[in-house]
Every structure is written in C-alpha cells, then in structure tokens.
Amino acid sequence: MMELNLISDWDKTFPKSNKVDHCKITFHNRYGITLAADEYIPKNAKGKLPAIAVCGPFGAVKEQASGLYAQTMAEKGFLTIAFDPSFTGESSGEPRYMASPDINTEDFQAAVDFLSTQENVDPERIGIIGICGWGGLALNTAVLDTRIKATVASTMYDMSRVNANGYFDAEDSETARYEKRKMLNAQRTQDYQSGIYVRGGGVVDPLPENAPFFVKDYYDYYKTSRGYHKRSLNSNEGWNITGCMSFLNMPILQYSNEIRSAVLIIHGEKAHSCYFSKDAFSNMIKNNDYTDNKELLIIKDAVHTDLYDGGLNHVIPFDKMAQFFNQYLK
C-alpha cells in the first residue's frame, strides 16, 4: 500500500465522543489505490464485533457526515470505519477528483475486505451505510457483495440517474444527453491539451437570491460552519468537470431487485431528492423473492441535508439503524 500522510489532529465537523476509541487506518482496493479511513471502536469492547463501513455524501469527506454516522454507530456497539473514496480526501488515486461507478463500488468492497480480515471483527456480521450519492453505490455494492448482510442507504441519490436525466428527470431525452456528452467530450480535449483537469465548482458561492431551495440547503451545510471542510469537494472547487462522465452510461441500480440481504432506505419527506429513494425501493422489491427484509423509512418534515448531520431537530434515526443492524448482523 502507498504510505499516506494522514492528519492526526481531530479535524471533524462534529465533536469527538468519549464513548469510543478512534484511530486512522488505511486499506487498499483491487486497483491498487490506498484508501484512508477513520476507525471507531466502542470503548472496552471485547471479542469479535459486528462491523459497518460508511461512506458519503457524494463529494464529501469522512470528516463530515460519514464520520458522524460511524462514530454514533460505534457508540451503539459496532466497530465502524468511515472512508474517503478513491481520488478524494486523504485517500490516494491519480488524477484527483474523479468518480467511477466501478471503482467507487470497489471502494465499498475493499472496505469489506479490510473488515473481514480484522481479528476483532466477525466476518459474518458486516454491514454498510451509504449517504447521498453513496446510498445508490451502497445498493449497487449490496447486489454484488454477498458478504454484506445489511445495508442502509440514507438520503440517497442515484448518481447514474441524476447524471443521465438531470435533476427531477428534467433532461431525460436523447437530445439532452447528446448535448451533455458533446460538452463533456469537448472538455476532455481541452483538458488533454492543457494537461489540467478543470474543476466543476462545488456548491455555488456566493448564493444567488433566487437559488432553488435544494441549492440553499446544500449551501447551508457545505459552505457554513455547520459542515464546511477544507478537503470536501462540495465545500470547495468540486469534482473535475469530466469526473462523473461514466455515470451517464452505467445504470448502477440495474440489478437492485436481486439483493437478497437486508436493506433499509431512509429519506426526508421534504427532501428534493426523495424521489430517488422511493423509486429505488419500488424497483428493489419488484419481482424480488426477498422483500421481508427490505424497508423504506420516510422522516417527516426532513430535508436532504437534515440526514447529513441531523439538522436542527436531530432527525437521523440512529436508534432505528442500530435496531436494524442488530437484527440482521447476528
């Protein structure tokens, strides 16, 4: 594995818990990329523990929402890791700020590889949590990886759908996709000539007065003290413009109705993105012989980023998640 220069100071967007032990760890995926993660273990834990790997939101880092989820679930008795995806955060991978439906699914599987081989983890009791765009990737991983016994997708995005169809499916036409492909391929030529991958920009700043609510919602999290982090793509210059290009042609939820293991999908009732979860759940249970262990939980009045950090009303259903994992990681 590549040796990474990891930050030792506590630089999270949430306070450190005195109920868990924390350390930095690294693991590698099968493409040779070394991934950086925070590991959280319940204090005084003994024996082999159930374990959970956490990632997301898409364009965030482990010091934001995924770390909060991981630390809180460790308080509830699970060994957890929150990791930075390939090409982002403290993880390796060149060129920087690229995304891939294949490699990012592999990142989740590599986390399961790591957990499965730890002396203090029960390899038969491993789950994953994906937040926002990593919710869809978590479902894709749950189809592929039979070692995963339980999956939570929180405030999920289907990154294939939003890239191919635009927000609210407003660009769902061959013409719109062709124009998008044309733009992205022109950008590829420009990037190759200049030797620099142009960044797409993170959350818009300054915030226009007429910005849609969901843009204001993102700004309130990523651009303020609530959730800003210096390594977060969404808090700063964003992905490369061509960084998510391959999602246009690769529907990651194609075989979601073949997931046999347990799945809990959680979304806010008033989130602009709620349609992703509702449709993903419907498609997942359609013609699936394993529906008794599938659940869709809608959180009343919650918006998208409320499920990043709890929002003002602390709406993330951590107790429900712990109950779910305890039931299926046994």
C-alpha positions as CSV (number, residue, x, y, z in Angstrom):
1,M,0.0,0.0,0.0
2,M,1.0,3.6,-0.6
3,E,2.1,5.4,2.6
4,L,-0.3,8.2,3.2
5,N,0.4,11.4,5.1
6,L,-2.7,11.4,7.4
7,I,-3.8,14.2,9.6
8,S,-3.5,13.2,13.3
9,D,-5.5,16.1,14.7
10,W,-9.2,15.9,15.2
11,D,-10.5,18.0,12.3
12,K,-14.1,16.7,12.0
13,T,-17.2,18.8,11.7
14,F,-18.6,17.0,14.8
15,P,-17.4,16.7,18.4
16,K,-15.3,13.7,19.5
17,S,-17.1,11.1,21.5
18,N,-15.7,9.9,24.8
19,K,-17.5,6.6,24.4
20,V,-15.4,5.3,21.5
21,D,-11.7,4.8,20.6
22,H,-10.6,6.4,17.4
23,C,-7.7,5.9,15.1
24,K,-6.7,6.4,11.4
25,I,-6.3,3.3,9.3
26,T,-5.6,2.5,5.6
27,F,-6.6,-0.3,3.3
28,H,-6.3,-0.9,-0.5
29,N,-8.7,-1.8,-3.2
30,R,-8.1,-4.2,-6.1
31,Y,-6.9,-1.4,-8.4
32,G,-4.0,-0.7,-6.0
33,I,-5.5,2.6,-4.6
34,T,-4.8,3.1,-0.9
35,L,-7.9,4.4,1.0
36,A,-7.8,6.4,4.2
37,A,-10.4,5.8,6.9
38,D,-11.3,6.7,10.5
39,E,-11.9,3.7,12.6
40,Y,-14.3,3.9,15.6
41,I,-14.4,1.1,18.3
42,P,-16.7,1.1,21.4
43,K,-14.6,1.6,24.5
44,N,-13.7,-1.6,26.4
45,A,-15.1,-3.7,23.5
46,K,-14.1,-7.4,23.7
47,G,-14.4,-10.3,21.3
48,K,-15.4,-10.1,17.7
49,L,-17.8,-7.3,16.9
50,P,-20.3,-6.6,14.1
51,A,-18.8,-4.0,11.8
52,I,-20.1,-1.3,9.4
53,A,-18.3,0.6,6.6
54,V,-19.7,4.1,5.9
55,C,-19.2,6.5,3.0
56,G,-20.8,9.6,1.6
57,P,-22.2,12.0,0.8
58,F,-21.0,12.3,-2.8
59,G,-18.3,14.9,-2.9
60,A,-17.9,15.0,0.9
61,V,-15.1,13.6,3.1
62,K,-15.0,11.3,6.1
63,E,-14.7,14.2,8.4
64,Q,-18.3,15.2,7.6
65,A,-21.5,13.1,7.6
66,S,-19.9,9.7,7.2
67,G,-17.7,10.2,10.3
68,L,-20.7,11.3,12.3
69,Y,-22.6,8.2,11.3
70,A,-19.6,5.9,12.0
71,Q,-18.9,7.4,15.4
72,T,-22.5,7.3,16.5
73,M,-22.9,3.7,15.4
74,A,-19.7,2.8,17.3
75,E,-21.3,4.3,20.4
76,K,-24.1,1.7,19.8
77,G,-21.8,-1.2,19.8
78,F,-20.4,-1.6,16.3
79,L,-16.9,-1.4,15.0
80,T,-17.1,1.1,12.2
81,I,-14.9,2.8,9.6
82,A,-15.7,5.9,7.6
83,F,-13.5,6.2,4.5
84,D,-12.6,8.6,1.8
85,P,-13.3,7.3,-1.7
86,S,-10.6,6.8,-4.3
87,F,-9.2,10.1,-5.7
88,T,-10.6,12.2,-2.9
89,G,-9.9,13.4,0.6
90,E,-6.9,11.7,2.3
91,S,-7.1,8.6,0.0
92,S,-4.8,8.1,-2.9
93,G,-5.5,7.8,-6.6
94,E,-4.5,9.9,-9.6
95,P,-5.7,12.0,-11.2
96,R,-7.5,13.6,-8.3
97,Y,-11.2,14.4,-8.1
98,M,-12.5,11.6,-10.4
99,A,-15.5,9.4,-9.7
100,S,-16.3,6.0,-11.2
101,P,-19.3,3.7,-10.7
102,D,-16.9,0.7,-10.9
103,I,-14.1,2.0,-8.7
104,N,-16.4,3.5,-6.1
105,T,-18.3,0.3,-5.8
106,E,-15.0,-1.4,-5.5
107,D,-14.1,1.0,-2.7
108,F,-17.0,-0.3,-0.6
109,Q,-16.0,-3.9,-1.4
110,A,-12.4,-3.1,-0.3
111,A,-13.7,-1.8,3.0
112,V,-15.5,-5.1,3.4
113,D,-12.2,-6.9,2.5
114,F,-10.5,-5.0,5.3
115,L,-13.2,-5.5,7.9
116,S,-13.5,-9.2,7.1
117,T,-9.8,-9.8,7.9
118,Q,-9.6,-8.0,11.3
119,E,-9.2,-10.1,14.4
120,N,-11.8,-8.0,16.3
121,V,-14.5,-8.3,13.6
122,D,-16.9,-11.1,13.0
123,P,-16.8,-11.5,9.2
124,E,-20.3,-12.9,9.1
125,R,-21.7,-9.7,10.6
126,I,-20.7,-6.9,8.2
127,G,-22.9,-4.1,7.0
128,I,-22.5,-0.8,5.1
129,I,-24.0,2.7,5.2
130,G,-24.1,4.9,2.1
131,I,-25.2,8.5,2.4
132,C,-26.5,10.7,-0.5
133,G,-24.8,9.5,-3.8
134,W,-23.1,6.8,-1.8
135,G,-26.5,5.5,-0.9
136,G,-27.0,4.4,-4.5
137,L,-23.5,3.0,-4.6
138,A,-24.2,1.1,-1.4
139,L,-27.2,-0.6,-3.1
140,N,-25.0,-1.4,-6.1
141,T,-22.4,-3.0,-3.7
142,A,-25.1,-4.9,-1.9
143,V,-26.1,-6.6,-5.1
144,L,-22.5,-7.6,-5.9
145,D,-21.1,-8.5,-2.5
146,T,-22.7,-11.4,-0.7
147,R,-20.6,-10.8,2.4
148,I,-22.7,-7.8,3.2
149,K,-25.6,-8.8,5.4
150,A,-27.3,-5.4,5.9
151,T,-27.3,-2.1,4.0
152,V,-28.5,1.4,4.9
153,A,-29.0,4.0,2.2
154,S,-29.6,7.4,3.7
155,T,-30.9,10.5,1.8
156,M,-29.8,8.6,-1.3
157,Y,-29.0,9.8,-4.8
158,D,-29.0,7.5,-7.9
159,M,-25.9,9.1,-9.4
160,S,-26.5,7.3,-12.8
161,R,-30.0,8.8,-13.0
162,V,-29.1,12.3,-12.0
163,N,-26.2,12.4,-14.4
164,A,-28.2,11.0,-17.3
165,N,-31.5,12.6,-16.7
166,G,-30.7,15.8,-14.7
167,Y,-32.4,16.9,-11.5
168,F,-36.1,15.8,-11.3
169,D,-35.5,14.0,-14.7
170,A,-35.8,17.4,-16.4
171,E,-33.1,16.4,-19.0
172,D,-34.4,12.9,-19.7
173,S,-34.1,12.8,-23.5
174,E,-31.7,11.6,-26.1
175,T,-31.2,15.2,-27.3
176,A,-30.3,16.5,-23.8
177,R,-27.9,13.6,-23.1
178,Y,-26.3,14.1,-26.5
179,E,-25.6,17.8,-25.8
180,K,-24.2,16.8,-22.4
181,R,-21.9,14.2,-24.0
182,K,-20.8,16.8,-26.6
183,M,-19.9,19.3,-23.8
184,L,-18.0,16.7,-21.8
185,N,-16.0,15.4,-24.7
186,A,-15.1,18.9,-25.7
187,Q,-13.9,19.4,-22.2
188,R,-11.8,16.2,-22.4
189,T,-10.0,17.6,-25.5
190,Q,-9.3,20.9,-23.6
191,D,-8.1,19.1,-20.5
192,Y,-5.8,16.9,-22.6
193,Q,-4.3,19.9,-24.4
194,S,-3.7,21.9,-21.2
195,G,-2.7,19.0,-19.0
196,I,-5.1,20.2,-16.3
197,Y,-8.4,18.8,-15.4
198,V,-10.7,21.8,-14.9
199,R,-12.9,21.6,-11.8
200,G,-16.6,22.0,-12.0
201,G,-17.0,24.1,-8.9
202,G,-18.6,22.9,-5.6
203,V,-21.7,24.3,-4.1
204,V,-22.4,27.8,-5.6
205,D,-20.9,30.6,-3.7
206,P,-22.0,33.4,-3.3
207,L,-25.5,32.0,-3.1
208,P,-27.9,33.7,-5.6
209,E,-31.1,35.1,-4.0
210,N,-33.2,33.2,-6.5
211,A,-31.4,29.9,-6.0
212,P,-33.7,26.8,-5.7
213,F,-34.3,25.5,-2.2
214,F,-32.1,22.5,-2.6
215,V,-29.2,24.6,-3.6
216,K,-29.7,26.8,-0.5
217,D,-29.9,23.5,1.5
218,Y,-26.5,22.4,0.2
219,Y,-25.0,25.9,0.8
220,D,-26.3,25.8,4.4
221,Y,-24.4,22.6,5.0
222,Y,-21.3,22.7,2.9
223,K,-20.4,26.4,2.9
224,T,-21.0,27.3,6.6
225,S,-19.5,26.3,9.9
226,R,-22.2,23.6,10.0
227,G,-20.4,21.3,7.6
228,Y,-17.6,23.1,5.8
229,H,-14.4,21.1,5.5
230,K,-11.2,22.1,3.6
231,R,-10.9,18.7,1.9
232,S,-14.5,18.4,0.9
233,L,-15.1,18.8,-2.9
234,N,-18.6,20.2,-2.4
235,S,-17.3,22.8,0.1
236,N,-14.6,23.9,-2.4
237,E,-13.9,23.6,-6.1
238,G,-15.9,20.4,-6.7
239,W,-15.2,17.4,-8.9
240,N,-13.4,17.7,-12.3
241,I,-15.9,18.7,-14.9
242,T,-15.4,15.3,-16.6
243,G,-15.1,13.5,-13.2
244,C,-18.6,11.8,-13.3
245,M,-18.9,11.3,-17.0
246,S,-19.1,7.5,-17.0
247,F,-22.2,7.5,-14.8
248,L,-24.1,8.7,-17.9
249,N,-23.9,5.3,-19.5
250,M,-23.8,2.9,-16.4
251,P,-27.1,2.4,-14.5
252,I,-25.8,1.3,-11.1
253,L,-29.2,0.1,-9.9
254,Q,-29.8,-2.3,-12.8
255,Y,-30.0,-5.4,-10.6
256,S,-31.1,-4.0,-7.3
257,N,-34.1,-6.3,-7.3
258,E,-31.6,-9.2,-6.9
259,I,-30.5,-8.0,-3.4
260,R,-31.2,-10.8,-1.0
261,S,-29.7,-9.2,2.1
262,A,-31.4,-6.7,4.3
263,V,-31.8,-3.1,3.2
264,L,-33.1,0.0,5.0
265,I,-33.6,3.1,2.8
266,I,-34.1,6.3,4.8
267,H,-35.1,9.7,3.3
268,G,-36.5,13.0,4.4
269,E,-40.2,13.7,3.4
270,K,-39.4,17.2,2.2
271,A,-36.0,16.4,0.6
272,H,-35.8,17.4,-3.1
273,S,-34.2,14.0,-3.6
274,C,-36.8,11.9,-2.0
275,Y,-38.0,10.5,-5.4
276,F,-34.6,8.7,-5.7
277,S,-35.3,6.6,-2.6
278,K,-39.0,6.0,-3.4
279,D,-38.2,4.8,-6.9
280,A,-35.2,2.8,-5.8
281,F,-37.2,1.0,-3.2
282,S,-40.0,0.2,-5.6
283,N,-37.6,-1.1,-8.2
284,M,-35.7,-3.1,-5.5
285,I,-38.7,-5.1,-4.3
286,K,-40.2,-5.6,-7.8
287,N,-40.0,-9.3,-8.7
288,N,-37.7,-9.8,-5.8
289,D,-38.2,-13.0,-3.8
290,Y,-36.5,-11.4,-0.7
291,T,-38.7,-8.5,0.4
292,D,-39.4,-9.3,4.0
293,N,-36.0,-7.7,5.0
294,K,-36.5,-4.5,2.9
295,E,-37.8,-1.2,4.4
296,L,-38.4,2.4,3.3
297,L,-38.4,4.9,6.1
298,I,-39.6,8.4,5.4
299,I,-38.7,11.0,8.0
300,K,-41.4,13.6,8.5
301,D,-40.6,17.2,7.5
302,A,-36.9,16.4,7.0
303,V,-35.0,17.9,4.0
304,H,-32.0,16.4,2.3
305,T,-29.1,17.7,4.5
306,D,-31.0,17.0,7.7
307,L,-29.8,13.4,7.2
308,Y,-26.2,14.6,6.9
309,D,-25.9,15.9,10.5
310,G,-29.4,15.7,12.0
311,G,-30.4,19.3,11.3
312,L,-32.0,21.4,14.0
313,N,-34.2,18.6,15.1
314,H,-31.6,15.7,15.2
315,V,-33.7,13.6,12.8
316,I,-31.2,10.9,11.9
317,P,-32.8,7.7,13.2
318,F,-29.7,6.2,14.7
319,D,-31.7,4.0,17.2
320,K,-33.7,2.6,14.3
321,M,-30.4,1.9,12.4
322,A,-28.9,0.2,15.4
323,Q,-32.0,-1.9,15.7
324,F,-31.9,-2.8,12.0
325,F,-28.2,-3.8,12.1
326,N,-28.6,-5.7,15.4
327,Q,-31.5,-7.7,13.8
328,Y,-29.6,-8.6,10.6
329,L,-26.0,-8.7,11.8
330,K,-26.5,-11.7,14.1
